[in-house]
Amino acid sequence: MKIIISLIISLFSAGLLAATDVIEGEQARVSYEAAQDGSLALIQKRKTFYLKQPDQKKLKRKPTEITVKAGEVIYILNSEKKITHNIYDESDESWVLTAQEPGDIAAVTFNDKGEHNLKCAIHPKMKLKLIVE
């Protein structure tokens, strides 16, 4: 039984069973720069989420709910000057971003339909509902 549980945990950790794919670091930065104008992004600034929609210059401050299509990439950017964030999915514990230092980018793809409650572990007032259609 312990072997089966260990195997399942290993598969989730490797992203093989997860309904969400997460890319961080340089690979996420390159992907964002290539798709920047046509991408959906959650910008973290002033301990608040801002939403950047494709081909839109103005950011929407404090969205409480956003909707994406299954398989669509959403970028999560820390645009703070000195503040670290740690975003996770309260409703799907299969993923959590590593501590995002200022300037860090992550690319998150939600593959299955459903609702996700995103939150910052460091700043609990930073939260929003993400609906995947």
C-alpha positions as CSV (number, residue, x, y, z in Angstrom):
1,M,0.0,0.0,0.0
2,K,2.8,2.4,0.9
3,I,4.4,1.8,-2.6
4,I,1.1,2.6,-4.4
5,I,0.7,5.9,-2.4
6,S,4.3,6.8,-3.0
7,L,3.8,6.2,-6.7
8,I,0.7,8.3,-6.9
9,I,2.4,11.2,-5.0
10,S,5.4,10.9,-7.4
11,L,3.1,11.0,-10.5
12,F,1.3,14.1,-9.1
13,S,4.6,15.8,-8.3
14,A,5.9,15.1,-11.8
15,G,2.6,16.6,-13.2
16,L,1.7,13.3,-14.9
17,L,-1.7,13.0,-13.2
18,A,-2.4,16.7,-12.6
19,A,-5.1,18.5,-14.4
20,T,-2.9,21.6,-14.3
21,D,0.4,22.1,-16.0
22,V,2.8,24.6,-14.4
23,I,6.0,26.0,-16.0
24,E,8.2,28.4,-14.1
25,G,11.5,30.2,-14.6
26,E,13.2,30.9,-17.9
27,Q,11.0,28.6,-19.9
28,A,7.9,30.5,-18.7
29,R,9.6,33.9,-19.4
30,V,10.4,32.8,-23.0
31,S,6.9,31.6,-23.5
32,Y,5.4,34.8,-22.2
33,E,7.6,37.0,-24.3
34,A,6.7,35.1,-27.4
35,A,2.9,35.3,-26.7
36,Q,2.8,38.6,-24.7
37,D,0.3,40.6,-26.7
38,G,-2.1,37.7,-27.2
39,S,-1.9,36.3,-23.7
40,L,-4.0,36.4,-20.6
41,A,-1.9,37.4,-17.5
42,L,-2.5,37.9,-13.8
43,I,-0.2,40.6,-12.7
44,Q,0.7,40.9,-9.1
45,K,1.4,44.4,-7.9
46,R,0.7,46.3,-4.7
47,K,-0.3,43.0,-3.1
48,T,-3.2,42.9,-5.5
49,F,-4.1,40.9,-8.7
50,Y,-4.5,42.8,-11.9
51,L,-5.8,41.2,-15.1
52,K,-4.2,41.8,-18.5
53,Q,-6.4,40.5,-21.3
54,P,-5.1,39.7,-24.8
55,D,-4.4,42.8,-26.9
56,Q,-5.5,45.1,-24.1
57,K,-3.2,47.7,-22.6
58,K,-5.2,48.7,-19.6
59,L,-5.1,46.4,-16.6
60,K,-8.3,45.4,-14.7
61,R,-7.7,45.9,-11.0
62,K,-8.8,43.3,-8.4
63,P,-10.8,40.9,-10.6
64,T,-12.8,38.6,-8.3
65,E,-13.5,36.1,-11.0
66,I,-12.0,35.3,-14.4
67,T,-12.9,32.7,-17.0
68,V,-10.5,30.8,-19.3
69,K,-10.8,28.0,-21.8
70,A,-9.5,24.5,-20.9
71,G,-6.0,24.2,-22.3
72,E,-5.4,28.0,-22.3
73,V,-2.3,29.3,-20.8
74,I,-2.5,32.0,-18.1
75,Y,0.7,33.8,-17.1
76,I,1.2,34.8,-13.5
77,L,3.7,37.7,-13.2
78,N,5.2,39.3,-10.0
79,S,5.7,42.9,-11.0
80,E,6.4,44.0,-7.4
81,K,9.7,45.8,-6.7
82,K,10.5,44.1,-3.4
83,I,7.6,41.8,-2.5
84,T,7.5,38.0,-2.9
85,H,4.3,36.1,-3.7
86,N,3.4,32.4,-3.4
87,I,0.3,31.6,-5.5
88,Y,-1.5,28.3,-5.0
89,D,-4.9,26.7,-5.8
90,E,-7.0,26.3,-2.7
91,S,-9.4,23.9,-4.5
92,D,-6.8,21.8,-6.3
93,E,-3.8,21.1,-4.1
94,S,-1.9,19.4,-6.9
95,W,0.1,22.5,-7.7
96,V,1.6,25.6,-6.0
97,L,4.0,28.1,-7.4
98,T,7.4,28.4,-5.9
99,A,7.9,31.6,-4.1
100,Q,7.7,34.2,-6.9
101,E,10.4,36.9,-6.4
102,P,9.9,40.3,-8.1
103,G,10.1,39.8,-11.9
104,D,9.3,36.0,-11.8
105,I,6.8,34.5,-14.3
106,A,4.9,31.3,-14.3
107,A,2.8,29.8,-17.1
108,V,-0.2,27.8,-15.8
109,T,-2.5,25.7,-18.0
110,F,-5.8,24.4,-16.6
111,N,-6.6,21.3,-18.7
112,D,-9.9,20.3,-17.2
113,K,-13.2,22.2,-16.7
114,G,-14.0,23.4,-13.2
115,E,-13.5,26.1,-10.7
116,H,-10.3,27.1,-9.0
117,N,-9.7,29.4,-6.0
118,L,-6.3,31.0,-6.4
119,K,-4.7,32.6,-3.4
120,C,-1.4,34.0,-2.3
121,A,-0.1,32.1,0.8
122,I,1.8,35.2,1.9
123,H,-1.0,37.8,1.3
124,P,-4.3,36.0,2.0
125,K,-6.4,39.0,0.7
126,M,-5.0,38.3,-2.8
127,K,-7.5,35.8,-4.1
128,L,-9.8,35.2,-7.1
129,K,-12.0,32.5,-8.6
130,L,-10.8,31.1,-11.9
131,I,-13.4,29.2,-14.0
132,V,-12.3,26.8,-16.7
133,E,-14.8,26.2,-19.4
